[in-house]
């Protein structure tokens, strides 16, 4: 297993739509293990394959306790409801945080690391993590969900100041 390099805002890999996984192979399982190692090394609670330059529809996410990382291959939101606004950050935008409105609950259907079908009903932080990571699979960053004024302010700040040197250890999705 290994720790991979998380791509930062501005890297074109973050804006590409990821391809579906056709079969869960030993190579895919190794990628999943590397994603989990990287997520924990970065002190994150979720990570999508495109964030490390892998253009496949794979995410890993921890539950609210942060202990059990789950891998989801080709995840889709089958149902959702409600609305909740909370602050989000992202390993690909270190040190940047902003309030984002998302569904309060989701039902996600996917395949696990063995290729078996799974269905997850999630609320609260876990629902937010799943939605955030699934956005990455479509080349969407959390700042894209902000109003244009807030988004442009953040983009200008990044261009002017870059990312804080020690921010990669901040709690982020």
C-alpha positions as CSV (number, residue, x, y, z in Angstrom):
1,X,0.0,0.0,0.0
2,X,1.2,3.5,-0.5
3,X,0.4,7.1,0.0
4,X,-0.3,9.0,-3.2
5,X,0.0,12.7,-3.9
6,X,-3.2,14.7,-3.6
7,X,-3.7,17.1,-6.6
8,X,-4.4,20.7,-5.7
9,X,-6.8,23.2,-7.1
10,X,-5.7,24.2,-10.6
11,X,-4.6,20.7,-11.6
12,X,-6.7,19.7,-14.7
13,X,-7.2,16.2,-13.3
14,X,-9.6,17.6,-10.8
15,X,-11.9,18.9,-13.5
16,X,-12.2,15.7,-15.6
17,X,-15.2,13.4,-15.4
18,X,-14.0,10.0,-14.1
19,X,-14.7,6.8,-16.1
20,X,-16.8,3.9,-14.7
21,X,-14.9,0.9,-13.3
22,X,-15.8,-2.0,-15.5
23,X,-14.6,-4.7,-13.1
24,X,-13.2,-4.8,-9.6
25,X,-9.8,-6.4,-10.1
26,X,-6.8,-6.9,-7.8
27,X,-5.4,-3.7,-9.3
28,X,-8.6,-1.8,-8.4
29,X,-8.4,-3.2,-4.8
30,X,-4.7,-2.0,-4.6
31,X,-5.9,1.5,-5.8
32,X,-8.6,1.5,-3.1
33,X,-6.0,0.5,-0.4
34,X,-3.8,3.4,-1.6
35,X,-6.7,5.8,-1.5
36,X,-7.5,4.8,2.1
37,X,-3.8,5.2,3.1
38,X,-3.6,8.6,1.5
39,X,-6.9,9.8,3.1
40,X,-5.6,8.9,6.5
41,X,-2.2,10.3,5.9
42,X,-3.8,13.6,4.9
43,X,-6.1,13.5,7.9
44,X,-9.1,13.5,5.6
45,X,-12.5,11.8,6.0
46,X,-13.0,11.2,2.3
47,X,-11.1,11.0,-0.9
48,X,-12.0,10.5,-4.5
49,X,-9.7,8.8,-7.1
50,X,-9.5,11.9,-9.3
51,X,-7.9,13.8,-6.4
52,X,-4.8,11.6,-6.8
53,X,-4.9,11.6,-10.6
54,X,-6.8,8.4,-11.1
55,X,-9.7,9.0,-13.5
56,X,-12.0,6.3,-12.2
57,X,-15.3,6.4,-10.3
58,X,-14.0,5.3,-6.9
59,X,-14.3,7.1,-3.6
60,X,-13.3,6.2,0.0
61,X,-15.1,7.8,2.9
62,X,-15.1,7.4,6.7
63,X,-18.2,7.4,8.9
64,X,-18.7,10.0,11.6
65,X,-16.3,8.2,13.9
66,X,-13.5,8.4,11.3
67,X,-12.6,4.8,12.0
68,X,-14.1,2.7,9.2
69,X,-13.2,3.7,5.7
70,X,-15.6,2.4,3.1
71,X,-14.8,2.1,-0.6
72,X,-17.5,2.8,-3.1
73,X,-17.0,1.9,-6.8
74,X,-19.3,3.6,-9.4
75,X,-21.4,5.3,-6.7
76,X,-24.7,6.9,-7.6
77,X,-27.2,8.8,-5.5
78,X,-30.4,6.8,-5.8
79,X,-32.5,9.0,-3.4
80,X,-32.0,12.2,-1.4
81,X,-33.9,14.7,0.6
82,X,-33.9,17.6,2.9
83,X,-31.4,20.4,2.9
84,X,-28.4,21.1,5.2
85,X,-25.8,23.8,5.2
86,X,-22.4,23.3,6.8
87,X,-18.8,24.3,6.4
88,X,-16.7,22.2,4.0
89,X,-13.1,22.0,3.2
90,X,-11.2,19.8,0.7
91,X,-7.8,18.1,0.6
92,X,-7.4,19.6,-2.9
93,X,-8.1,23.1,-1.6
94,X,-6.0,23.1,1.7
95,X,-6.9,25.8,4.2
96,X,-10.1,26.9,2.3
97,X,-13.4,26.5,4.0
98,X,-16.9,27.7,3.2
99,X,-20.5,26.9,3.9
100,X,-22.1,24.6,1.3
101,X,-25.8,23.5,1.1
102,X,-26.4,19.8,0.2
103,X,-29.0,17.2,0.7
104,X,-29.6,16.3,4.4
105,X,-29.7,12.6,3.6
106,X,-28.8,10.4,0.7
107,X,-29.1,6.8,-0.4
108,X,-26.0,5.8,-2.4
109,X,-25.8,2.6,-4.5
110,X,-22.4,1.3,-5.5
111,X,-20.1,-1.7,-5.5
112,X,-17.8,-2.4,-2.7
113,X,-14.1,-3.3,-2.9
114,X,-15.1,-6.9,-3.7
115,X,-17.5,-5.9,-6.5
116,X,-20.6,-6.7,-4.5
117,X,-23.6,-4.3,-4.7
118,X,-24.1,-2.1,-1.6
119,X,-26.7,0.5,-0.6
120,X,-25.9,3.0,2.0
121,X,-28.4,5.3,3.7
122,X,-26.5,8.3,5.2
123,X,-27.4,11.4,7.1
124,X,-25.4,14.2,8.7
125,X,-21.7,14.4,8.1
126,X,-21.4,11.0,6.3
127,X,-24.1,12.1,3.8
128,X,-22.1,15.3,3.2
129,X,-18.8,13.4,2.7
130,X,-20.4,11.1,0.2
131,X,-21.9,14.0,-1.8
132,X,-18.6,15.9,-1.7
133,X,-16.5,13.0,-2.9
134,X,-19.1,12.0,-5.6
135,X,-18.9,15.6,-6.9
136,X,-15.1,15.0,-7.5
137,X,-16.1,12.1,-9.9
138,X,-17.7,14.7,-12.1
139,X,-15.0,17.3,-11.9
140,X,-16.9,19.4,-9.4
141,X,-15.2,21.1,-6.4
142,X,-17.1,22.4,-3.4
143,X,-16.3,26.0,-4.3
144,X,-18.4,25.4,-7.5
145,X,-21.4,25.1,-5.2
146,X,-20.9,28.6,-3.7
147,X,-22.5,31.8,-4.9
148,X,-20.4,33.5,-7.6
149,X,-19.2,36.3,-5.3
150,X,-17.9,33.9,-2.6
151,X,-16.4,31.6,-5.2
152,X,-14.5,34.5,-6.9
153,X,-13.3,35.8,-3.6
154,X,-11.8,32.4,-2.8
155,X,-10.2,32.1,-6.2
156,X,-8.6,35.5,-6.0
157,X,-7.3,34.7,-2.5
158,X,-5.7,31.4,-3.8
159,X,-4.2,33.2,-6.8
160,X,-2.8,36.0,-4.6
161,X,-1.7,34.0,-1.5
162,X,-1.6,30.3,-2.6
163,X,-2.3,27.7,0.0
164,X,-1.0,27.9,3.6
165,X,2.0,25.7,4.0
166,X,0.6,23.8,7.0
167,X,-3.0,23.6,6.0
168,X,-2.9,20.1,4.5
169,X,-3.4,18.7,7.9
170,X,-6.6,20.6,8.5
171,X,-9.8,18.6,8.8
172,X,-11.1,18.3,5.3
173,X,-13.2,16.1,3.0
